[in-house]
Amino acid sequence: MNKFEQALREDRVIILDGGFATQLESMGFDISGKLWSARLLDSNPQAIVDAHRAYLDAGADCIISASYQASRKGFMSMGKTADEADRLVVSAVELALVAREGYLADKSTVGFPPLVAASVGPFGAIVHDGSEYTGDYDVDAEDLRRFHEERLTLLDRSGADVLAVETIPNFVEAKVLSELLEHANTPAWVSFACRDGKHISDGTSLSDAAALFANHPRVLALGINCTPPEFITSLIGEVRRVAPGKPVVVYPNSGELYHAEDNSWSGNACDLDRDFNVLDWRAAGARLIGGCCRTGPADISAIRQRILTTSQSFHSPQ
């Protein structure tokens, strides 16, 4: 049985990490440009390991690889060959595994080793035009199929415990992914980017999008990420209504608004104590809980402590 499947059999919350780019920026790295965090896979792989380690030390039970923006096309635009580009995509998972190995080597006891998820970001993350937040794509289903099949093939063989198919904003893209994931050897979760308490970013109801995976043999959990926390409780209900047999995964952003034209954020970050209602989300049915953009290790540590007040997280206390 796969480690992710084993984890889901435990009656505990699995605590996810937070925003990977957020942590790299806090470490002083400039991640502007189309490849964002993935650029450091080539220029500074140790920074990737260190960022993962920060989340493990904060109490994350699962770290998500730096492959969200990584693609063959993206790395080839930097002058890499196709083989070199593919190698860099896979290295995102390998570096997460290195971080986990180092973490375990420094711990005398761990109830269950943390999980490593391979991030499978949406098409919009690659074109870097903000369309992962709107679902407004200027490509057809076959274009999406070619893009995802190429990268899924690499990440499915990478040694990750689970494929984190995340921030999906578009119904056509979700349908393409549902078909491709049927052939994956690695189990997956799928999480959608949503614009309110009922709809994914392109306006499709979350219930319709989630229903694509309700009986999917390889998608073992469903949920929401990179969405303002105020909508999460309602969205959990939408997922559970159409896919009651699937564990729910939630990792919202800070509630701020991203501007793709200058890679900036506006608005006010939520108050973690007031707005990250993790105990309500747990009560509503969430089994995997973490943070996305603009959340950092301190936020994950706080989430962990809240969960521990009422139940257990996946691995033993720090």
RAGI-V300107 format. One record per backbone hydrogen bond with DSSP energy under -1.0 kcal/mol. NH is the residue of the N-H (numbers start at 1). CO is the residue of the C=O. E is the energy in kcal/mol with one decimal. If there is no record, write none. Layout:
BEGIN
NH,CO,E / NH,CO,E
END
This chain:
BEGIN
6,2,-2.3 / 7,3,-2.3 / 8,4,-2.1 / 10,7,-1.0 / 12,10,-1.7 / 13,312,-1.6 / 14,287,-2.9 / 16,289,-2.2 / 19,292,-1.0 / 19,295,-1.6 / 23,19,-1.8 / 24,20,-2.3 / 25,21,-2.6 / 26,22,-1.9 / 27,23,-1.2 / 28,25,-1.6 / 29,24,-2.1 / 36,33,-1.1 / 38,35,-1.8 / 39,36,-1.7 / 40,37,-1.6 / 41,38,-1.4 / 42,39,-1.2 / 43,39,-1.9 / 44,40,-1.8 / 47,44,-1.2 / 49,45,-1.8 / 50,46,-2.7 / 51,47,-2.2 / 52,48,-2.2 / 53,49,-2.5 / 54,50,-1.9 / 55,51,-1.3 / 56,52,-2.2 / 57,53,-2.9 / 58,54,-1.1 / 59,56,-1.2 / 60,55,-2.4 / 61,15,-3.2 / 62,15,-1.2 / 63,115,-2.3 / 65,117,-3.1 / 75,71,-2.1 / 76,72,-2.4 / 77,73,-1.6 / 78,75,-1.2 / 79,76,-1.7 / 80,75,-1.7 / 85,81,-2.6 / 86,82,-2.5 / 87,83,-2.2 / 88,84,-1.9 / 89,85,-2.0 / 90,86,-2.2 / 91,87,-1.9 / 92,89,-1.0 / 94,90,-1.7 / 95,91,-2.7 / 96,92,-1.3 / 97,93,-2.3 / 98,94,-2.0 / 99,95,-2.2 / 100,96,-2.2 / 101,97,-2.5 / 102,98,-2.4 / 103,99,-2.3 / 104,100,-2.7 / 105,101,-2.1 / 106,102,-1.1 / 107,104,-1.1 / 115,61,-3.0 / 117,63,-2.9 / 118,162,-2.8 / 120,164,-3.0 / 125,122,-1.1 / 126,123,-1.3 / 127,123,-1.3 / 128,124,-1.1 / 133,130,-1.9 / 135,131,-3.2 / 137,135,-1.3 / 144,140,-2.0 / 145,141,-2.4 / 146,142,-2.4 / 147,143,-2.2 / 148,144,-2.6 / 149,145,-2.7 / 150,146,-1.7 / 151,147,-1.5 / 152,148,-3.2 / 153,149,-2.0 / 155,151,-2.5 / 156,152,-2.6 / 158,155,-1.2 / 161,116,-2.5 / 162,116,-1.1 / 163,187,-2.5 / 164,118,-2.5 / 165,163,-1.2 / 165,189,-2.5 / 166,120,-1.3 / 166,164,-1.1 / 168,191,-2.1 / 174,170,-2.1 / 175,171,-2.4 / 176,172,-2.3 / 177,173,-2.5 / 178,174,-2.3 / 179,175,-1.5 / 180,176,-2.3 / 181,177,-2.8 / 183,180,-1.7 / 184,181,-1.4 / 188,218,-2.7 / 189,163,-2.5 / 190,221,-1.9 / 191,165,-2.7 / 192,223,-2.4 / 193,168,-1.6 / 195,199,-1.8 / 196,199,-1.0 / 200,204,-2.8 / 201,193,-2.1 / 202,169,-1.6 / 203,200,-2.1 / 206,198,-3.1 / 209,205,-1.9 / 210,206,-3.3 / 211,207,-1.7 / 213,210,-2.0 / 216,213,-1.5 / 220,188,-2.6 / 222,247,-2.4 / 223,190,-2.0 / 224,249,-2.2 / 225,192,-2.0 / 226,251,-1.8 / 231,228,-1.8 / 232,229,-1.2 / 235,231,-2.1 / 236,232,-2.5 / 237,233,-1.5 / 238,234,-1.5 / 239,235,-2.2 / 240,236,-2.6 / 241,237,-1.6 / 242,238,-1.1 / 243,239,-2.3 / 246,243,-1.9 / 249,222,-1.9 / 250,288,-2.9 / 251,224,-2.0 / 253,227,-1.1 / 254,293,-1.5 / 257,266,-2.6 / 259,264,-3.1 / 264,259,-1.6 / 266,257,-2.2 / 270,254,-2.9 / 275,271,-3.8 / 276,272,-1.3 / 277,275,-1.6 / 278,276,-2.4 / 281,277,-2.5 / 282,278,-2.4 / 283,279,-2.4 / 284,280,-2.1 / 285,282,-1.1 / 286,281,-2.8 / 287,248,-3.0 / 288,248,-1.9 / 289,14,-2.1 / 290,250,-1.9 / 291,17,-2.0 / 292,252,-2.5 / 295,292,-1.7 / 300,296,-1.8 / 301,297,-2.6 / 302,298,-2.0 / 303,299,-2.5 / 304,300,-2.6 / 305,301,-2.2 / 306,302,-2.1 / 307,303,-2.5 / 308,304,-2.5 / 310,307,-1.6 / 311,307,-2.3
END
